[in-house]
Amino acid sequence: MGNSGESANDSKSVSFLSEVPAPLQAAMTTFIERHPNWDQYRLIQAALAGFLVQNGVESRQVTRLYLDNMFCCKSFEKDLRG
């Protein structure tokens, strides 16, 4: 585990390695190819935060991470351009 750069919304970032089953890896790759404004880091952050929010975690910071990843202005601008 290690810290990476800090931003206004993050006090700490944690890096980790995990094996991803082949069907999930294929689906992630396909999604990222179709949505170039997303990358693996944004996708994993949105997925983890979304899972936690949907399963009862009541944290303003986690909810903010989820919403920021899902509704990022850059996301809409790039998707609208094609």
N, C-alpha and C positions, 0 to 999 in steps of 0.2 A: 504494500500500500504506500501511496505517496501523495503529497500535495501538489497540485498544479496551480496555475495562476488564479488569483482571486478576482472576483468582480463584485459589483454592488449588491447582487442578489445572492452570492455564494460566499460563505465564510470558509468553507473547505471543500475540496474535491477529492474523491477517493478513486484510485485506479484499481481495477481487478481484472483477472483473467478468468474466463469461463468457456467451457465447451458449449457450442450451440448445435443442437441436432440439425442434420442436413436439411429437413423440410423447412425449418425456421430460417436457416441461413439462405436458402434459395428464395424464400418469400421476401426476406429483408433485401436481398440483392435486387430482386425484381422491382420492389417498391422504390428503392433508392435510384435505380436506373430510370424509372418513370417520373420521379420527383427529385430532380437534381438539387433542389434547394434543401433537401434533407440529407443527412449523413448518418452513419451508424451511431454516432454519439448522441445526436439529437433524438433519433428513433428510440434508442435504449432509454434515455432519460424520460421521454414522453411515456413509454411503455411502463417503466417502473413507477413513475409518479402516478400515472393513471390507475394502475393496479392498486396501489396503496390507497388512493383517494376512494376508489370504488369499494374497497374493503374496510372502510371505517377509520382510516387514519385521519385524525383531525389536526392537521398541521397547516398553518397558513403558508409556510415556506414550501411545503410539498405541493399544495394546491397551486401556488404561484408558478412553480417549475412546470407543472402539468400545463397550465394555461399558456404560459410563455412559449412552450414548445409547440403546442397544438395551434395556437392562434398568432403566431409570429407574423408581423407585417411583411417581412421579407418573403415569407412563404406565400402569401396571397399575391404579392406583386409578381413573383416569378411564375406562379401557376396561371395568372391571368394573361401573361404574355405568351404562354404556350410552351 
